């Protein structure tokens, strides 16, 4: 997912930099995330917090409003039939 629209930075881009050992300020300098309009800063910081060097990218948690929506549950292969 695109986190920073202004600089077209995705959550995967951020996670890759976290795994390389960068912190938020270094990622901000390198990718430009949260340096223009600032609307993405909280989301970008959340991604950095969830993607430590020891946690895989798959550990990113979806917001409850996403996982509780009918669309999510109906398209999930694990949804009860």
HTML snippet that shows the backbone in 3Dmol.js (N, CA, C, O; Angstrom):
<script src="https://3Dmol.org/build/3Dmol-min.js"></script>
<div id="view" style="width:600px;height:400px;position:relative"></div>
<script>
const pdb = `
ATOM      1  N   UNK A   1       0.843  -1.170   0.000  1.00  0.00           N
ATOM      2  CA  UNK A   1       0.000   0.000   0.000  1.00  0.00           C
ATOM      3  C   UNK A   1       0.885   1.228   0.000  1.00  0.00           C
ATOM      4  O   UNK A   1       1.967   1.231   0.588  1.00  0.00           O
ATOM      5  N   UNK A   2       0.418   2.268  -0.663  1.00  0.00           N
ATOM      6  CA  UNK A   2       1.142   3.537  -0.689  1.00  0.00           C
ATOM      7  C   UNK A   2       0.893   4.265   0.624  1.00  0.00           C
ATOM      8  O   UNK A   2      -0.255   4.509   0.993  1.00  0.00           O
ATOM      9  N   UNK A   3       1.949   4.606   1.318  1.00  0.00           N
ATOM     10  CA  UNK A   3       1.854   5.330   2.582  1.00  0.00           C
ATOM     11  C   UNK A   3       1.974   6.828   2.325  1.00  0.00           C
ATOM     12  O   UNK A   3       1.180   7.613   2.842  1.00  0.00           O
ATOM     13  N   UNK A   4       2.958   7.224   1.532  1.00  0.00           N
ATOM     14  CA  UNK A   4       3.196   8.636   1.224  1.00  0.00           C
ATOM     15  C   UNK A   4       2.873   8.880  -0.247  1.00  0.00           C
ATOM     16  O   UNK A   4       3.608   8.463  -1.142  1.00  0.00           O
ATOM     17  N   UNK A   5       1.763   9.563  -0.468  1.00  0.00           N
ATOM     18  CA  UNK A   5       1.331   9.840  -1.838  1.00  0.00           C
ATOM     19  C   UNK A   5       2.253  10.866  -2.494  1.00  0.00           C
ATOM     20  O   UNK A   5       2.561  10.755  -3.681  1.00  0.00           O
ATOM     21  N   UNK A   6       2.691  11.856  -1.733  1.00  0.00           N
ATOM     22  CA  UNK A   6       3.532  12.922  -2.284  1.00  0.00           C
ATOM     23  C   UNK A   6       4.827  12.379  -2.892  1.00  0.00           C
ATOM     24  O   UNK A   6       5.285  12.872  -3.923  1.00  0.00           O
ATOM     25  N   UNK A   7       5.415  11.362  -2.251  1.00  0.00           N
ATOM     26  CA  UNK A   7       6.682  10.813  -2.720  1.00  0.00           C
ATOM     27  C   UNK A   7       6.563   9.367  -3.188  1.00  0.00           C
ATOM     28  O   UNK A   7       7.569   8.718  -3.474  1.00  0.00           O
ATOM     29  N   UNK A   8       5.338   8.867  -3.267  1.00  0.00           N
ATOM     30  CA  UNK A   8       5.060   7.504  -3.723  1.00  0.00           C
ATOM     31  C   UNK A   8       5.922   6.473  -2.981  1.00  0.00           C
ATOM     32  O   UNK A   8       6.685   5.719  -3.585  1.00  0.00           O
ATOM     33  N   UNK A   9       5.773   6.469  -1.658  1.00  0.00           N
ATOM     34  CA  UNK A   9       6.508   5.542  -0.801  1.00  0.00           C
ATOM     35  C   UNK A   9       5.517   4.515  -0.260  1.00  0.00           C
ATOM     36  O   UNK A   9       4.485   4.876   0.304  1.00  0.00           O
ATOM     37  N   UNK A  10       5.835   3.253  -0.434  1.00  0.00           N
ATOM     38  CA  UNK A  10       4.941   2.192   0.026  1.00  0.00           C
ATOM     39  C   UNK A  10       5.378   1.653   1.383  1.00  0.00           C
ATOM     40  O   UNK A  10       6.478   1.935   1.859  1.00  0.00           O
ATOM     41  N   UNK A  11       4.496   0.874   1.991  1.00  0.00           N
ATOM     42  CA  UNK A  11       4.834   0.224   3.253  1.00  0.00           C
ATOM     43  C   UNK A  11       5.990  -0.756   3.047  1.00  0.00           C
ATOM     44  O   UNK A  11       6.790  -0.961   3.960  1.00  0.00           O
ATOM     45  N   UNK A  12       6.088  -1.354   1.880  1.00  0.00           N
ATOM     46  CA  UNK A  12       7.189  -2.272   1.582  1.00  0.00           C
ATOM     47  C   UNK A  12       8.518  -1.536   1.497  1.00  0.00           C
ATOM     48  O   UNK A  12       9.546  -2.041   1.948  1.00  0.00           O
ATOM     49  N   UNK A  13       8.491  -0.328   0.909  1.00  0.00           N
ATOM     50  CA  UNK A  13       9.711   0.481   0.858  1.00  0.00           C
ATOM     51  C   UNK A  13      10.195   0.795   2.270  1.00  0.00           C
ATOM     52  O   UNK A  13      11.381   0.667   2.575  1.00  0.00           O
ATOM     53  N   UNK A  14       9.269   1.204   3.117  1.00  0.00           N
ATOM     54  CA  UNK A  14       9.610   1.539   4.505  1.00  0.00           C
ATOM     55  C   UNK A  14      10.135   0.302   5.227  1.00  0.00           C
ATOM     56  O   UNK A  14      11.156   0.371   5.912  1.00  0.00           O
ATOM     57  N   UNK A  15       9.447  -0.825   5.078  1.00  0.00           N
ATOM     58  CA  UNK A  15       9.865  -2.064   5.747  1.00  0.00           C
ATOM     59  C   UNK A  15      11.262  -2.488   5.299  1.00  0.00           C
ATOM     60  O   UNK A  15      12.066  -2.941   6.114  1.00  0.00           O
ATOM     61  N   UNK A  16      11.546  -2.344   4.027  1.00  0.00           N
ATOM     62  CA  UNK A  16      12.870  -2.709   3.506  1.00  0.00           C
ATOM     63  C   UNK A  16      13.956  -1.869   4.181  1.00  0.00           C
ATOM     64  O   UNK A  16      15.021  -2.386   4.520  1.00  0.00           O
ATOM     65  N   UNK A  17      13.692  -0.587   4.374  1.00  0.00           N
ATOM     66  CA  UNK A  17      14.671   0.288   5.009  1.00  0.00           C
ATOM     67  C   UNK A  17      14.804  -0.011   6.507  1.00  0.00           C
ATOM     68  O   UNK A  17      15.895   0.090   7.067  1.00  0.00           O
ATOM     69  N   UNK A  18      13.692  -0.378   7.150  1.00  0.00           N
ATOM     70  CA  UNK A  18      13.755  -0.757   8.568  1.00  0.00           C
ATOM     71  C   UNK A  18      14.614  -2.002   8.724  1.00  0.00           C
ATOM     72  O   UNK A  18      15.454  -2.072   9.621  1.00  0.00           O
ATOM     73  N   UNK A  19      14.408  -2.983   7.855  1.00  0.00           N
ATOM     74  CA  UNK A  19      15.202  -4.212   7.918  1.00  0.00           C
ATOM     75  C   UNK A  19      16.688  -3.945   7.663  1.00  0.00           C
ATOM     76  O   UNK A  19      17.553  -4.705   8.099  1.00  0.00           O
ATOM     77  N   UNK A  20      16.965  -2.853   6.951  1.00  0.00           N
ATOM     78  CA  UNK A  20      18.358  -2.468   6.708  1.00  0.00           C
ATOM     79  C   UNK A  20      18.953  -1.740   7.914  1.00  0.00           C
ATOM     80  O   UNK A  20      20.126  -1.365   7.901  1.00  0.00           O
ATOM     81  N   UNK A  21      18.143  -1.543   8.952  1.00  0.00           N
ATOM     82  CA  UNK A  21      18.648  -0.944  10.181  1.00  0.00           C
ATOM     83  C   UNK A  21      18.389   0.540  10.343  1.00  0.00           C
ATOM     84  O   UNK A  21      18.925   1.163  11.259  1.00  0.00           O
ATOM     85  N   UNK A  22      17.579   1.115   9.472  1.00  0.00           N
ATOM     86  CA  UNK A  22      17.308   2.557   9.552  1.00  0.00           C
ATOM     87  C   UNK A  22      16.173   2.853  10.520  1.00  0.00           C
ATOM     88  O   UNK A  22      15.247   2.056  10.675  1.00  0.00           O
ATOM     89  N   UNK A  23      16.257   4.015  11.174  1.00  0.00           N
ATOM     90  CA  UNK A  23      15.152   4.464  12.015  1.00  0.00           C
ATOM     91  C   UNK A  23      14.294   5.456  11.220  1.00  0.00           C
ATOM     92  O   UNK A  23      14.580   5.735  10.056  1.00  0.00           O
ATOM     93  N   UNK A  24      13.245   5.985  11.852  1.00  0.00           N
ATOM     94  CA  UNK A  24      12.305   6.838  11.115  1.00  0.00           C
ATOM     95  C   UNK A  24      12.985   8.060  10.507  1.00  0.00           C
ATOM     96  O   UNK A  24      12.733   8.391   9.348  1.00  0.00           O
ATOM     97  N   UNK A  25      13.839   8.733  11.268  1.00  0.00           N
ATOM     98  CA  UNK A  25      14.468   9.951  10.742  1.00  0.00           C
ATOM     99  C   UNK A  25      15.369   9.651   9.547  1.00  0.00           C
ATOM    100  O   UNK A  25      15.447  10.448   8.612  1.00  0.00           O
ATOM    101  N   UNK A  26      16.048   8.509   9.574  1.00  0.00           N
ATOM    102  CA  UNK A  26      16.890   8.123   8.436  1.00  0.00           C
ATOM    103  C   UNK A  26      16.039   7.764   7.220  1.00  0.00           C
ATOM    104  O   UNK A  26      16.390   8.101   6.089  1.00  0.00           O
ATOM    105  N   UNK A  27      14.930   7.086   7.456  1.00  0.00           N
ATOM    106  CA  UNK A  27      14.015   6.735   6.363  1.00  0.00           C
ATOM    107  C   UNK A  27      13.397   7.998   5.781  1.00  0.00           C
ATOM    108  O   UNK A  27      13.246   8.124   4.565  1.00  0.00           O
ATOM    109  N   UNK A  28      13.045   8.919   6.645  1.00  0.00           N
ATOM    110  CA  UNK A  28      12.470  10.185   6.204  1.00  0.00           C
ATOM    111  C   UNK A  28      13.454  10.929   5.298  1.00  0.00           C
ATOM    112  O   UNK A  28      13.063  11.460   4.259  1.00  0.00           O
ATOM    113  N   UNK A  29      14.699  10.965   5.681  1.00  0.00           N
ATOM    114  CA  UNK A  29      15.723  11.632   4.887  1.00  0.00           C
ATOM    115  C   UNK A  29      15.963  10.907   3.561  1.00  0.00           C
ATOM    116  O   UNK A  29      16.101  11.541   2.515  1.00  0.00           O
ATOM    117  N   UNK A  30      16.011   9.577   3.614  1.00  0.00           N
ATOM    118  CA  UNK A  30      16.292   8.770   2.425  1.00  0.00           C
ATOM    119  C   UNK A  30      15.140   8.757   1.421  1.00  0.00           C
ATOM    120  O   UNK A  30      15.358   8.923   0.221  1.00  0.00           O
ATOM    121  N   UNK A  31      13.906   8.560   1.913  1.00  0.00           N
ATOM    122  CA  UNK A  31      12.756   8.391   1.018  1.00  0.00           C
ATOM    123  C   UNK A  31      11.910   9.645   0.855  1.00  0.00           C
ATOM    124  O   UNK A  31      11.133   9.753  -0.095  1.00  0.00           O
ATOM    125  N   UNK A  32      12.054  10.590   1.772  1.00  0.00           N
ATOM    126  CA  UNK A  32      11.244  11.801   1.703  1.00  0.00           C
ATOM    127  C   UNK A  32       9.872  11.659   2.330  1.00  0.00           C
ATOM    128  O   UNK A  32       9.051  12.572   2.247  1.00  0.00           O
ATOM    129  N   UNK A  33       9.614  10.509   2.961  1.00  0.00           N
ATOM    130  CA  UNK A  33       8.309  10.270   3.573  1.00  0.00           C
ATOM    131  C   UNK A  33       8.062  11.299   4.680  1.00  0.00           C
ATOM    132  O   UNK A  33       8.953  11.593   5.477  1.00  0.00           O
ATOM    133  N   UNK A  34       6.851  11.838   4.718  1.00  0.00           N
ATOM    134  CA  UNK A  34       6.418  12.817   5.726  1.00  0.00           C
ATOM    135  C   UNK A  34       7.237  14.103   5.694  1.00  0.00           C
ATOM    136  O   UNK A  34       7.448  14.727   6.734  1.00  0.00           O
ATOM    137  N   UNK A  35       7.699  14.504   4.511  1.00  0.00           N
ATOM    138  CA  UNK A  35       8.456  15.749   4.398  1.00  0.00           C
ATOM    139  C   UNK A  35       7.733  16.819   3.587  1.00  0.00           C
ATOM    140  O   UNK A  35       8.205  17.953   3.499  1.00  0.00           O
ATOM    141  N   UNK A  36       6.594  16.468   2.993  1.00  0.00           N
ATOM    142  CA  UNK A  36       5.909  17.463   2.183  1.00  0.00           C
ATOM    143  C   UNK A  36       4.621  17.902   2.869  1.00  0.00           C
ATOM    144  O   UNK A  36       4.626  18.928   3.548  1.00  0.00           O
ATOM    145  N   UNK A  37       3.532  17.178   2.724  1.00  0.00           N
ATOM    146  CA  UNK A  37       2.268  17.612   3.340  1.00  0.00           C
ATOM    147  C   UNK A  37       2.138  17.116   4.780  1.00  0.00           C
ATOM    148  O   UNK A  37       1.424  17.722   5.580  1.00  0.00           O
ATOM    149  N   UNK A  38       2.820  16.023   5.117  1.00  0.00           N
ATOM    150  CA  UNK A  38       2.821  15.508   6.481  1.00  0.00           C
ATOM    151  C   UNK A  38       1.655  14.607   6.852  1.00  0.00           C
ATOM    152  O   UNK A  38       1.597  14.124   7.983  1.00  0.00           O
ATOM    153  N   UNK A  39       0.734  14.367   5.942  1.00  0.00           N
ATOM    154  CA  UNK A  39      -0.443  13.554   6.244  1.00  0.00           C
ATOM    155  C   UNK A  39      -0.105  12.089   6.495  1.00  0.00           C
ATOM    156  O   UNK A  39      -0.881  11.379   7.134  1.00  0.00           O
ATOM    157  N   UNK A  40       1.019  11.638   6.012  1.00  0.00           N
ATOM    158  CA  UNK A  40       1.380  10.224   6.129  1.00  0.00           C
ATOM    159  C   UNK A  40       2.239   9.914   7.349  1.00  0.00           C
ATOM    160  O   UNK A  40       2.545   8.748   7.601  1.00  0.00           O
ATOM    161  N   UNK A  41       2.630  10.915   8.102  1.00  0.00           N
ATOM    162  CA  UNK A  41       3.614  10.692   9.163  1.00  0.00           C
ATOM    163  C   UNK A  41       3.182   9.645  10.180  1.00  0.00           C
ATOM    164  O   UNK A  41       3.975   8.771  10.530  1.00  0.00           O
ATOM    165  N   UNK A  42       1.949   9.711  10.660  1.00  0.00           N
ATOM    166  CA  UNK A  42       1.535   8.741  11.682  1.00  0.00           C
ATOM    167  C   UNK A  42       1.496   7.327  11.115  1.00  0.00           C
ATOM    168  O   UNK A  42       1.893   6.381  11.796  1.00  0.00           O
ATOM    169  N   UNK A  43       1.030   7.169   9.893  1.00  0.00           N
ATOM    170  CA  UNK A  43       0.998   5.844   9.267  1.00  0.00           C
ATOM    171  C   UNK A  43       2.422   5.340   9.030  1.00  0.00           C
ATOM    172  O   UNK A  43       2.714   4.170   9.278  1.00  0.00           O
ATOM    173  N   UNK A  44       3.296   6.204   8.559  1.00  0.00           N
ATOM    174  CA  UNK A  44       4.679   5.812   8.308  1.00  0.00           C
ATOM    175  C   UNK A  44       5.363   5.403   9.610  1.00  0.00           C
ATOM    176  O   UNK A  44       6.108   4.423   9.639  1.00  0.00           O
ATOM    177  N   UNK A  45       5.117   6.142  10.674  1.00  0.00           N
ATOM    178  CA  UNK A  45       5.705   5.790  11.977  1.00  0.00           C
ATOM    179  C   UNK A  45       5.158   4.454  12.475  1.00  0.00           C
ATOM    180  O   UNK A  45       5.888   3.670  13.081  1.00  0.00           O
ATOM    181  N   UNK A  46       3.867   4.193  12.221  1.00  0.00           N
ATOM    182  CA  UNK A  46       3.273   2.910  12.601  1.00  0.00           C
ATOM    183  C   UNK A  46       3.951   1.757  11.863  1.00  0.00           C
ATOM    184  O   UNK A  46       4.251   0.723  12.459  1.00  0.00           O
ATOM    185  N   UNK A  47       4.188   1.941  10.573  1.00  0.00           N
ATOM    186  CA  UNK A  47       4.840   0.898   9.781  1.00  0.00           C
ATOM    187  C   UNK A  47       6.251   0.652  10.313  1.00  0.00           C
ATOM    188  O   UNK A  47       6.673  -0.497  10.444  1.00  0.00           O
ATOM    189  N   UNK A  48       6.977   1.722  10.616  1.00  0.00           N
ATOM    190  CA  UNK A  48       8.327   1.573  11.165  1.00  0.00           C
ATOM    191  C   UNK A  48       8.273   0.810  12.489  1.00  0.00           C
ATOM    192  O   UNK A  48       9.089  -0.080  12.728  1.00  0.00           O
ATOM    193  N   UNK A  49       7.321   1.157  13.341  1.00  0.00           N
ATOM    194  CA  UNK A  49       7.205   0.492  14.642  1.00  0.00           C
ATOM    195  C   UNK A  49       6.877  -0.987  14.496  1.00  0.00           C
ATOM    196  O   UNK A  49       7.369  -1.810  15.268  1.00  0.00           O
ATOM    197  N   UNK A  50       6.051  -1.332  13.515  1.00  0.00           N
ATOM    198  CA  UNK A  50       5.631  -2.720  13.328  1.00  0.00           C
ATOM    199  C   UNK A  50       6.670  -3.558  12.596  1.00  0.00           C
ATOM    200  O   UNK A  50       6.629  -4.787  12.663  1.00  0.00           O
ATOM    201  N   UNK A  51       7.586  -2.921  11.909  1.00  0.00           N
ATOM    202  CA  UNK A  51       8.562  -3.647  11.082  1.00  0.00           C
ATOM    203  C   UNK A  51       9.956  -3.532  11.648  1.00  0.00           C
ATOM    204  O   UNK A  51      10.847  -2.984  11.000  1.00  0.00           O
ATOM    205  N   UNK A  52      10.155  -4.031  12.824  1.00  0.00           N
ATOM    206  CA  UNK A  52      11.505  -4.000  13.381  1.00  0.00           C
ATOM    207  C   UNK A  52      12.377  -4.959  12.584  1.00  0.00           C
ATOM    208  O   UNK A  52      11.869  -5.748  11.787  1.00  0.00           O
ATOM    209  N   UNK A  53      13.655  -4.895  12.792  1.00  0.00           N
ATOM    210  CA  UNK A  53      14.594  -5.746  12.056  1.00  0.00           C
ATOM    211  C   UNK A  53      14.366  -7.224  12.335  1.00  0.00           C
ATOM    212  O   UNK A  53      14.782  -8.072  11.546  1.00  0.00           O
ATOM    213  N   UNK A  54      13.707  -7.545  13.455  1.00  0.00           N
ATOM    214  CA  UNK A  54      13.485  -8.947  13.795  1.00  0.00           C
ATOM    215  C   UNK A  54      12.119  -9.455  13.372  1.00  0.00           C
ATOM    216  O   UNK A  54      11.872 -10.659  13.441  1.00  0.00           O
ATOM    217  N   UNK A  55      11.226  -8.581  12.938  1.00  0.00           N
ATOM    218  CA  UNK A  55       9.873  -8.998  12.566  1.00  0.00           C
ATOM    219  C   UNK A  55       9.730  -9.016  11.051  1.00  0.00           C
ATOM    220  O   UNK A  55      10.180  -8.085  10.383  1.00  0.00           O
ATOM    221  N   UNK A  56       9.125 -10.038  10.503  1.00  0.00           N
ATOM    222  CA  UNK A  56       8.905 -10.079   9.052  1.00  0.00           C
ATOM    223  C   UNK A  56       7.848  -9.067   8.624  1.00  0.00           C
ATOM    224  O   UNK A  56       7.035  -8.625   9.436  1.00  0.00           O
ATOM    225  N   UNK A  57       7.864  -8.707   7.359  1.00  0.00           N
ATOM    226  CA  UNK A  57       6.892  -7.757   6.823  1.00  0.00           C
ATOM    227  C   UNK A  57       5.477  -8.264   7.032  1.00  0.00           C
ATOM    228  O   UNK A  57       4.558  -7.468   7.225  1.00  0.00           O
ATOM    229  N   UNK A  58       5.288  -9.573   6.998  1.00  0.00           N
ATOM    230  CA  UNK A  58       3.950 -10.148   7.160  1.00  0.00           C
ATOM    231  C   UNK A  58       3.361  -9.870   8.540  1.00  0.00           C
ATOM    232  O   UNK A  58       2.174 -10.103   8.765  1.00  0.00           O
ATOM    233  N   UNK A  59       4.178  -9.377   9.461  1.00  0.00           N
ATOM    234  CA  UNK A  59       3.684  -9.096  10.806  1.00  0.00           C
ATOM    235  C   UNK A  59       2.919  -7.780  10.882  1.00  0.00           C
ATOM    236  O   UNK A  59       2.397  -7.443  11.945  1.00  0.00           O
ATOM    237  N   UNK A  60       2.839  -7.032   9.797  1.00  0.00           N
ATOM    238  CA  UNK A  60       2.093  -5.780   9.804  1.00  0.00           C
ATOM    239  C   UNK A  60       0.640  -6.101  10.092  1.00  0.00           C
ATOM    240  O   UNK A  60       0.042  -6.962   9.447  1.00  0.00           O
ATOM    241  N   UNK A  61       0.079  -5.402  11.063  1.00  0.00           N
ATOM    242  CA  UNK A  61      -1.298  -5.656  11.457  1.00  0.00           C
ATOM    243  C   UNK A  61      -2.239  -4.764  10.659  1.00  0.00           C
ATOM    244  O   UNK A  61      -1.960  -3.586  10.439  1.00  0.00           O
ATOM    245  N   UNK A  62      -3.347  -5.336  10.234  1.00  0.00           N
ATOM    246  CA  UNK A  62      -4.369  -4.557   9.554  1.00  0.00           C
ATOM    247  C   UNK A  62      -5.237  -3.860  10.592  1.00  0.00           C
ATOM    248  O   UNK A  62      -5.463  -4.387  11.682  1.00  0.00           O
ATOM    249  N   UNK A  63      -5.709  -2.700  10.252  1.00  0.00           N
ATOM    250  CA  UNK A  63      -6.586  -1.964  11.157  1.00  0.00           C
ATOM    251  C   UNK A  63      -7.862  -2.778  11.382  1.00  0.00           C
ATOM    252  O   UNK A  63      -8.350  -3.424  10.455  1.00  0.00           O
ATOM    253  N   UNK A  64      -8.412  -2.754  12.612  1.00  0.00           N
ATOM    254  CA  UNK A  64      -9.618  -3.532  12.909  1.00  0.00           C
ATOM    255  C   UNK A  64     -10.771  -3.212  11.962  1.00  0.00           C
ATOM    256  O   UNK A  64     -11.541  -4.106  11.611  1.00  0.00           O
ATOM    257  N   UNK A  65     -10.903  -1.963  11.547  1.00  0.00           N
ATOM    258  CA  UNK A  65     -12.012  -1.612  10.653  1.00  0.00           C
ATOM    259  C   UNK A  65     -11.899  -2.322   9.306  1.00  0.00           C
ATOM    260  O   UNK A  65     -12.904  -2.514   8.621  1.00  0.00           O
ATOM    261  N   UNK A  66     -10.685  -2.711   8.923  1.00  0.00           N
ATOM    262  CA  UNK A  66     -10.498  -3.457   7.673  1.00  0.00           C
ATOM    263  C   UNK A  66     -10.863  -4.917   7.875  1.00  0.00           C
ATOM    264  O   UNK A  66     -11.633  -5.480   7.097  1.00  0.00           O
ATOM    265  N   UNK A  67     -10.316  -5.530   8.910  1.00  0.00           N
ATOM    266  CA  UNK A  67     -10.530  -6.962   9.111  1.00  0.00           C
ATOM    267  C   UNK A  67     -11.944  -7.292   9.566  1.00  0.00           C
ATOM    268  O   UNK A  67     -12.381  -8.435   9.430  1.00  0.00           O
ATOM    269  N   UNK A  68     -12.665  -6.318  10.102  1.00  0.00           N
ATOM    270  CA  UNK A  68     -14.026  -6.569  10.559  1.00  0.00           C
ATOM    271  C   UNK A  68     -15.074  -6.238   9.499  1.00  0.00           C
ATOM    272  O   UNK A  68     -16.266  -6.464   9.710  1.00  0.00           O
ATOM    273  N   UNK A  69     -14.639  -5.709   8.373  1.00  0.00           N
ATOM    274  CA  UNK A  69     -15.597  -5.344   7.337  1.00  0.00           C
ATOM    275  C   UNK A  69     -16.137  -6.595   6.646  1.00  0.00           C
ATOM    276  O   UNK A  69     -15.427  -7.594   6.528  1.00  0.00           O
ATOM    277  N   UNK A  70     -17.391  -6.547   6.189  1.00  0.00           N
ATOM    278  CA  UNK A  70     -17.972  -7.695   5.488  1.00  0.00           C
ATOM    279  C   UNK A  70     -17.187  -8.071   4.227  1.00  0.00           C
ATOM    280  O   UNK A  70     -17.075  -9.252   3.897  1.00  0.00           O
ATOM    281  N   UNK A  71     -16.651  -7.081   3.532  1.00  0.00           N
ATOM    282  CA  UNK A  71     -15.901  -7.364   2.307  1.00  0.00           C
ATOM    283  C   UNK A  71     -14.653  -8.188   2.613  1.00  0.00           C
ATOM    284  O   UNK A  71     -14.318  -9.106   1.865  1.00  0.00           O
ATOM    285  N   UNK A  72     -13.971  -7.868   3.697  1.00  0.00           N
ATOM    286  CA  UNK A  72     -12.772  -8.618   4.070  1.00  0.00           C
ATOM    287  C   UNK A  72     -13.137 -10.053   4.402  1.00  0.00           C
ATOM    288  O   UNK A  72     -12.495 -10.986   3.921  1.00  0.00           O
ATOM    289  N   UNK A  73     -14.164 -10.235   5.219  1.00  0.00           N
ATOM    290  CA  UNK A  73     -14.539 -11.567   5.672  1.00  0.00           C
ATOM    291  C   UNK A  73     -15.098 -12.431   4.544  1.00  0.00           C
ATOM    292  O   UNK A  73     -14.858 -13.639   4.522  1.00  0.00           O
ATOM    293  N   UNK A  74     -15.824 -11.845   3.626  1.00  0.00           N
ATOM    294  CA  UNK A  74     -16.423 -12.643   2.562  1.00  0.00           C
ATOM    295  C   UNK A  74     -15.385 -13.109   1.544  1.00  0.00           C
ATOM    296  O   UNK A  74     -15.551 -14.160   0.925  1.00  0.00           O
ATOM    297  N   UNK A  75     -14.321 -12.337   1.369  1.00  0.00           N
ATOM    298  CA  UNK A  75     -13.324 -12.726   0.371  1.00  0.00           C
ATOM    299  C   UNK A  75     -12.177 -13.537   0.985  1.00  0.00           C
ATOM    300  O   UNK A  75     -11.314 -14.036   0.263  1.00  0.00           O
ATOM    301  N   UNK A  76     -12.169 -13.663   2.271  1.00  0.00           N
ATOM    302  CA  UNK A  76     -11.112 -14.417   2.941  1.00  0.00           C
ATOM    303  C   UNK A  76     -11.309 -15.915   2.747  1.00  0.00           C
ATOM    304  O   UNK A  76     -12.414 -16.417   2.952  1.00  0.00           O
ATOM    305  N   UNK A  77     -10.261 -16.642   2.354  1.00  0.00           N
ATOM    306  CA  UNK A  77     -10.399 -18.087   2.200  1.00  0.00           C
ATOM    307  C   UNK A  77     -10.636 -18.790   3.524  1.00  0.00           C
ATOM    308  O   UNK A  77     -11.033 -19.955   3.550  1.00  0.00           O
ATOM    309  N   UNK A  78     -10.392 -18.083   4.632  1.00  0.00           N
ATOM    310  CA  UNK A  78     -10.585 -18.669   5.958  1.00  0.00           C
ATOM    311  C   UNK A  78     -11.950 -18.325   6.547  1.00  0.00           C
ATOM    312  O   UNK A  78     -12.258 -18.716   7.672  1.00  0.00           O
ATOM    313  N   UNK A  79     -12.759 -17.601   5.797  1.00  0.00           N
ATOM    314  CA  UNK A  79     -14.089 -17.232   6.307  1.00  0.00           C
ATOM    315  C   UNK A  79     -14.938 -18.499   6.447  1.00  0.00           C
ATOM    316  O   UNK A  79     -14.869 -19.418   5.631  1.00  0.00           O
ATOM    317  N   UNK A  80     -15.723 -18.509   7.492  1.00  0.00           N
ATOM    318  CA  UNK A  80     -16.599 -19.675   7.728  1.00  0.00           C
ATOM    319  C   UNK A  80     -17.640 -19.771   6.624  1.00  0.00           C
ATOM    320  O   UNK A  80     -18.220 -18.766   6.212  1.00  0.00           O
ATOM    321  N   UNK A  81     -17.863 -20.956   6.163  1.00  0.00           N
ATOM    322  CA  UNK A  81     -18.826 -21.142   5.055  1.00  0.00           C
ATOM    323  C   UNK A  81     -20.212 -21.403   5.587  1.00  0.00           C
ATOM    324  O   UNK A  81     -21.148 -21.584   4.809  1.00  0.00           O
TER     325      UNK A  81
END
`;
const viewer = $3Dmol.createViewer("view");
viewer.addModel(pdb, "pdb");
viewer.setStyle({}, {cartoon: {color: "spectrum"}});
viewer.zoomTo();
viewer.render();
</script>
